[in-house]
Amino acid sequence: MQTLLPELALLPQAGRAPTAYFENVTEAWLEIGFGAGEHLLWQAQNYPHIGMIGVEPYVSGMAKLLSHLDTLSPPGGEGEGEGAVYPPLQNIRLYAEDARDVIAALPDACLSRVFLLFPDPWPKTRHHKRRFVQMEMLDQLARVMRQGAEFRFGTDDHSYLLWTLERLSAHASFSWLARSANDWNTRPADWPPTRYEGKAIAVGRPCTYLRFIRR
Ligand SMILES: C[S@@+](CC[C@H](N)C(=O)[O-])C[C@H]1O[C@@H](n2cnc3c(N)ncnc32)[C@H](O)[C@@H]1O
């Protein structure tokens, strides 16, 4: 963590294009609260031309992702030698604090995809204001997302599901892509499972997968 995090850390700079935090990417995607980073890593490995910005303030989640990344090409290990790439994935940048800092610093219309997967549901009514999905946050996301960009939201919490659908449906900048129940009951092939989803499924809680387009 001490060596790899400084290599991959992103310091949000007001107005800087997200692709400018990388060497060689054509687009940038943002994952808010990546937990242990399974989904982020899968996307980065499967889409090497995309710059993946991952935000996770939970130290042990960040440590899990970094130790996984470290095993991909450890110094002194198989990946080392002439031509070896270290840090292992060039298309990941990480921020260990609040995703709102990153979003606020981004210029307009610069992200092609945003992931918010199994965010903390804050079930008590008096805590609903802490939920990440708020109309003001949707305004911010609409500002930084390109036309046609996708917002993906996964949850196992029925109340947060309804909350999110209500707000996204009421927001003029987003359209829900679902056409049939299969579209929200089934995780798309390019949406790998996350740790929290696994926990929910293990105890029989159904999960929902929402995809919205930035109009
Ligand atoms: C329930 S966990 C889900 C983690 C992961 N997405 C998954 O599906 O396994 C929610 C995560 O969101 C992170 N989080 C909460 N508020 C955040 C914020 N403002 N910015 C970035 N991450 C946040 C938490 O630290 C936590 O790890």
The ligand as a Gaussian input file, in Angstrom:
#p B3LYP/6-31G(d) Opt

LIG

0 1
 C      -21.742000      -1.179000       1.058000
 S      -20.138000      -0.811000       0.472000
 C      -20.140000      -1.472000      -1.195000
 C      -18.760000      -1.673000      -1.730000
 C      -18.676000      -2.221000      -3.161000
 N      -19.205000      -1.274000      -4.127000
 C      -19.377000      -3.551000      -3.290000
 O      -20.426000      -3.612000      -3.969000
 O      -18.875000      -4.535000      -2.729000
 C      -20.245000       0.931000       0.136000
 C      -18.872000       1.573000      -0.008000
 O      -19.020000       2.925000      -0.372000
 C      -17.989000       3.666000       0.245000
 N      -18.421000       5.071000       0.327000
 C      -19.367000       5.576000       1.154000
 N      -19.476000       6.910000       0.960000
 C      -18.582000       7.230000      -0.022000
 C      -18.227000       8.441000      -0.647000
 N      -18.795000       9.603000      -0.300000
 N      -17.270000       8.413000      -1.595000
 C      -16.695000       7.250000      -1.949000
 N      -16.986000       6.062000      -1.382000
 C      -17.922000       6.062000      -0.432000
 C      -17.827000       3.000000       1.600000
 O      -16.542000       3.225000       2.156000
 C      -18.061000       1.536000       1.285000
 O      -16.867000       0.841000       1.051000

